[in-house]
Amino acid sequence: MDNSKGNTRKSEIVFFDVETTAPSPEGRWWLLEFGAILVCPRKLVEVGSYDTLIRPGDLSAVSRRFTDVESIASAPTFHDVADKIFDILDGRVWAGHNIQRFDCPRIREAFAEIGRAAPEPAGVIDSLNVLAAEFGRRAGDLKMATLATYFGIGTQKHRSLDDARMNLEVLKHCATVLLLESSLPHALQLGARDGAVTRRSSAAASAPAAAHRRPAMAQTKLPFTPVKAAPVTNTTAANNKSGGKRDSLGKLVASNSKPAAEGAGAAPLSVRRPTSAAATTPFHMILRHSRAVIR
């Protein structure tokens, strides 16, 4: 079916997809279907389309998963449709999902098989590479079926024309999300809300989180400062050298003058712990007082 407008300027982008057999033990692929849409690059609307089944050289290579086995048996060969495919592809910007590693090599192999020069693109847009760099794994992975389900576009049918149209719609949705995020990145935060981030934003987002992350014990652990024990002084010797007045038991009588240490922050005498007479009074004074009482 050919809905192409026949525009000779070839200014449109061509989204295309191919369906093939599984590779043979020799690495040979057979084309089974080719589908393409012509898209206006300014409005991103479809302006033409073309699709065709292709009869392979070996019908036994056709997988049972392909539902149109009988139709393929009566389909034209690649030689029959090569002119049309060449006209659609040559000189245009090619677009598709994973076309650089799969679809483009299959097209070149098919033209080489019939001894013709392959069409050449004006440029290539591989949506798999674009989305891997910009959109990331928000949907889980970058398979076309996964992205289509994520955006509610539908189920991938693995038919060339349907997949080419789905590819365009997926790109529109991804581009809209990225545009909104770039306009209001802090207000929307669509990637973070969906539990996924792009490759470029993941490294930047993890840096602030790491800066504010603290160890579990950091808020409760206090610095340890060793406390020096107060020096032990011989109170009796200090009192004997002080020259202060003593009572009949030898106990020092408080005077009006303050010790030098008290002015430096030492505890006043009135709040110091009282000590027993035996601990502060020399033994010979206690013995002298006892003899005086007995007499």
C-alpha positions, 0 to 999 in steps of 0.5 A, a space after each residue: 500500500 502506497 500513500 506517499 505524496 511523492 515529494 521529490 525534495 526529500 525534506 521529510 524524515 523517514 521512520 522505518 522498520 524491518 521484520 526479518 527471519 532469525 539468523 541462519 547458522 551462517 549468519 544470513 538474515 532474510 527480510 520479511 517486511 519493510 514499513 516506513 512513514 514520511 514525517 514533516 520535521 517541523 510539525 512531526 505529522 505523517 505525510 506519507 507511508 509505504 509498507 510491503 511483505 517480502 518473500 524470502 529466498 528460503 521460506 523454511 526460515 520463516 518463524 511460526 510467530 509471523 502470522 502472515 506465512 501464507 501471504 509471505 509465500 505470495 509476496 514480492 521478492 526484495 528485487 521486486 520492491 527494491 526501487 520503491 524502498 530505495 526511493 523512500 530511503 535515499 537522501 532522507 534523514 533515517 529514523 528508527 529504534 535501534 536502526 544503526 545496529 539492526 535495520 540499517 545493516 539488513 537494508 544494506 545486505 539486501 541490496 548487496 544480495 541483488 547486486 545494487 548500491 544501497 541507499 544513503 541517508 542524509 543523517 540518522 536518528 536512532 531513538 534508542 541512542 537518543 533516549 538512552 542519553 536523555 530520557 534514561 530508564 524511567 520506564 524500566 528499560 528502553 524497549 519499544 514495547 516497554 516505552 509504549 506501555 509506559 505512556 499508554 500508547 498501546 501494545 507493540 505488534 512487531 509489524 513494520 508500519 505499526 512499529 514505525 508509527 509507534 516509534 514516532 509517538 514514543 519520541 513525542 511523549 519522551 520529548 514532552 517530558 524532557 521539555 517540561 523538566 527543563 522548563 521547571 526542573 525544581 518544581 516538577 521533578 518528574 524523574 524523581 517522582 517516578 522513581 527514576 532519573 536520567 543519566 545526567 541528573 543521577 550523579 548531580 542528584 546523589 551529590 547533595 544527598 551525600 553531603 547531608 548524609 551523616 553517620 548514625 552516631 554523629 549526633 549523639 557522640 560527644 567529644 571526650 575530654 579527660 578530667 585531671 584529678 585534683 592534687 592530694 595535699 597534706 592538710 596537716 602540714 599546710 596548716 602547720 606552715 600557715 601560722 594561723 591560730 589554733 584552738 585547744 585541740 589544735 584545730 585551725 581557727 578561721 581568720 578574716 583574711 581569705 586564702 590566695 587560692 580562694 580568690 582564684 576560684 577555689 571553694 571557700 572554707 565554709 563549704 569545704 568538707 569538714 574533717 575529723 580532729 584526728 585527721 588534722 591535729 598532731 598526735 602529741 597535741 591530742 595527748 597533751 590535752 588529754 593529760 590536762 583534762 585528767 589533772 
